[in-house]
Amino acid sequence: MMLTLADCGELELIARLRPYCHRELMGDDAAVLSLPLGEQLIVSTDVLVEGVHFSLGMTDTPVTMTPQDVGWRSLAANLSDLAAMGALPLGLTVGLAAPRNCPVAMIESIYQGMATCAQAYGTSIVGGDTCRSSVLSLSITVLGSAPPERIIYRDRAQVGDVIVVTGVHGASRAGLECLLSPQWASTVPAALQQAWIQAHQRPRPRLDIVHWLRQQVPPLRLAGIDSSDGLAAAVLQICQASGVGAVLWADQIPIVDDGDHQQALNWALYGGEDFELVLCLSPELAQDLCTAAGDRAAIVGEIIPEKRVHLKLNGELLPVQVNQLFQHF
Amino acid sequence: MMLTLADCGELELIARLRPYCHRELMGDDAAVLSLPLGEQLIVSTDVLVEGVHFSLGMTDTPVTMTPQDVGWRSLAANLSDLAAMGALPLGLTVGLAAPRNCPVAMIESIYQGMATCAQAYGTSIVGGDTCRSSVLSLSITVLGSAPPERIIYRDRAQVGDVIVVTGVHGASRAGLECLLSPQWASTVPAALQQAWIQAHQRPRPRLDIVHWLRQQVPPLRLAGIDSSDGLAAAVLQICQASGVGAVLWADQIPIVDDGDHQQALNWALYGGEDFELVLCLSPELAQDLCTAAGDRAAIVGEIIPEKRVHLKLNGELLPVQVNQLFQHF
C-alpha cells in the first residue's frame, strides 16, 4: 500500500525529511547561520506550484520530470538568482504545502533532489515548514552572501558595454520539446537530445562564474541578471533598470543546433529557464570572462544610448518585445 | 466590477504590492541586507494556507478575521519565532500563491496587514514572489540577527530553573470562541471580549522582551521557545530538547477570566497561538524578567530531573500529554 501524507502525519514526515536537511541547524524555532566577515546578506524567494511550474501528474499538465528533477530544478532556479547577484549560498529554507493524498515517497524524492542540488553547490537545507493544502507547492528561500563591492546589480549597464552570455540559450526549451514531442525528438541525434533534456531537468546555476569573479582584482564593474525568463527578457530588464538600450547580434548568440535556425533563435530569445548569466561589461574584460565561462560563452551584443532593444539579423535591426513577460496569473 | 488577479496580471499586481514593501530593496534578482557587526543570522519560514491556518471565505471554514488581520497575524507568528531565539528582525520575504479569481483588493489588504505589523516591529518586506495556484497560501521567511552569546535555544533548561511565561495564556483561544459562538460571548464583559478578539486577530510577538534581554549584562542563561502551540507543548518541547522534566503549577498560570476555570486552564495549556515566550532560568533572575514582561507575566513552574511534564492542580500531580501535537496533515 502506498503511504500518503494523511497516513503519515506531520511529525513522521518531518522525521523522514530530516536526513535531507542540515542536521545541526534543525530543531529550534529558527536556524542560526554565520555570514563571512564583512559580507552582506543576499536573499531570494521563489514559489513553485504543481501544474504551473512543474508537473508530477496531480493535474492535467504533462509530466516531463521525476520528483527528484523537480527538487533539483526548483533549487537551481533559486541559486541562479544568487549567482546573478554575485553571491555564494549560505543555506536555504523550504516551505512545503501538500495534499493529504500525496505519496510520502514523492515528497521525499523532491527533498532528495533539492538536497543533491544543494550539496553540489556547497550548501544545505537549514529550515522550513510543512503543511496541508489542496495543491502541492514549494516556496524556497535561498540565503547567500557577497562582499558589498562584488554584488552584481542589474542597473549598472553603461553605453559602450558589451553583453556576454555565459552559455548556450534555448537548450532547456529544446529539452522540453524532446519530452513533449517524441516524433520531433526522433529527428535529433541522441547525444544532443540527452544534453537538452539534461538542461531542462537538471539546469546548472552558474555559481562557478561567481567563484571566478571573486578572484578578479580589482572587482570588475558589471551589470547582470540571469536568463531564467529568456535572453530577450534578461536584456530588456537590464536596459530598463539602467536607462539604456541594446543591440543583440543574432549571429553571435549561442543557440541549439536543431536544424531549424529560426526556431532555435526564438527559443534562445524567448524560451527561458536556461539559467545562464547575462552580464554587461567593458569590451576589454569581456573576452577573459568568456574564456572562464566555457566554450559556448559569447559576446552577443552591445549597450547603446537609445532606450530600445534591437535584434540585428541579416543586417536588419528588428525590435525585441516581450509582451507576455511575467503574466503568471 | 471586482478586479481579480486574472484581470490584473502579475506585473500589475507587483506594482500594486510595491508600496507595502521596502522601496530600495526590491527590483533585482534578490534583496541585499546588512547584519549588525558580529551578529549571527537567524532565519525561520512558515507556510499558511487558506482553509487550514486562516479563512477568508474561499473555503467552508468560518471567517474570523479580515484580510489585514490575516497579514498581521501571519507575520506576527513568524516574528514570534525570532523573539523565541533572542533575535531582532532584519526583514522578510513573502511567497504568495493565489487563485485567478482572487480579488486583488484582498491580496492588497493582506500585504497591508503584513506591512503594518512589520513597521510596528521596525522591519519591512524586502522581497518575495507571486504566482498562480488553486488555493491561497502565504510562505513567510523572516530574517533576524542576534549576538551569538544572546541567542536563545530550547535545549538549555537546567534542573532547578523556574519556568516564566511572559503573559496571559488562552486569550487567543477565548477570542476565537467569542467569534465562533456569539451566544457564549454575550455572557462575557465587552472589554474582555475585545481584548481576547484582539489577542486572536492581532497577536503581539514579544520582541520587547528581546530588547530588554539585550540590556542585561552579563547575558542571562536562558532556555526558551514561544507558546504558539500552547503552553503544554512549549514546556514539553523544552523538556524534550533539554533532557529534563517539569512541574507546571496550575494556580500560577495567568489564564483568562471567563467564569469557567477548567476551560480557561485547558485553553491556556492547549489552545495555542498566544505567541508569548516561555523561558527557563534561575529563580534569582526570574522576578526581574517578570517585572520587565508586564503584570500578567508569572513564574508558572520548575524544571525537575525526572523526564516527565506534570501539572500540579489542587495538590495533585497530573500528567501533561499532547498527542495531537503537529498533526497538520
Interface residues (C-beta under 8 A of the other chain):
Chain A: L5 A6 C8 G9 E10 L11 L13 I14 G27 D28 D29 A30 A31 V32 L33 S34 L35 Q40 L41 I42 V43 S44 T45 D46 V47 L48 V49 G51 V52 H53 D81 L82 A84 M85 A87 L90 G91 T93 V94 G95 L96 A97 A98 R100 V126 G127 G128 D129 T130 C131 R132 S133 S134 V135 S137 S139 T141 V142 L143 G144 I151 Y153 R154 D155 I225 D226 A241 L325 F326 Q327 H328 F329
Chain B: L5 A6 C8 G9 E10 L11 L13 I14 G27 D28 D29 A30 A31 V32 L33 S34 L35 Q40 L41 I42 V43 S44 T45 D46 V47 L48 V49 G51 V52 H53 D81 L82 A84 M85 A87 L90 G91 T93 V94 G95 L96 A97 A98 R100 V126 G127 G128 D129 T130 C131 R132 S133 S134 V135 S137 S139 T141 V142 L143 G144 I151 Y153 R154 D155 I225 D226 A241 L325 F326 Q327 H328 F329
